[in-house]
Amino acid sequence: MSVSDRLAELGIELPAVAAPVAAYVPAVVHGGLVYTSGQLPFVDGALPAVGKVGAEVSAEDAKTYARTCALNALAAAADAAGGVDRIAGVLRVGGFVASAEGFTGQPGVINGSSDVLGEIFGDAGRHARAAVGVAELPLGSPVEVEVAFLLA
């Protein structure tokens, strides 16, 4: 089953590629990989929430935002690769969580990204990963995710 067929089966429509907020491109193709820049959970060009996870933002909401970040990353990768069906799987996910003091649930938050990529790619969506707590993220975002995708 193609990636586009799987997305349709799941009822997932990829968003438009988010415009960069600084001096970078959303994704770069190199060899057999597509590397995305860090993706924020933009929905229709706006962040759904700002603040730190464990304070202003709940871990469950942040997990949903991490899912959005992964879909934004897939959209950026597909755009750079020439279509979503050129993406064969996931190599690595790097997740960053703006964390309130004492918050240690970063892995659970970034599961939002890992889970949706697994739903889309099946076994080819299994990946290496980092889930890191940070003091601040761009624009006050609670999460940011970067992904290295495998090309077909």
Buried (B, 14 or more C-beta within 10 A) or exposed (E): EEBBEBBEEEEBEBBEBBEEEEEEEBBBBEEEBBBBBBBBBBBEEEBBBEBBBBBBBBBEBBBBBBBBBBBBBBBBBBBBBEEBBBBBBBBBBBBBBBBBEEBEBBBBBBBBBBBBBBBBBEEBBBBEBEBEBEEEBEEBBBBBBBBBBBBB
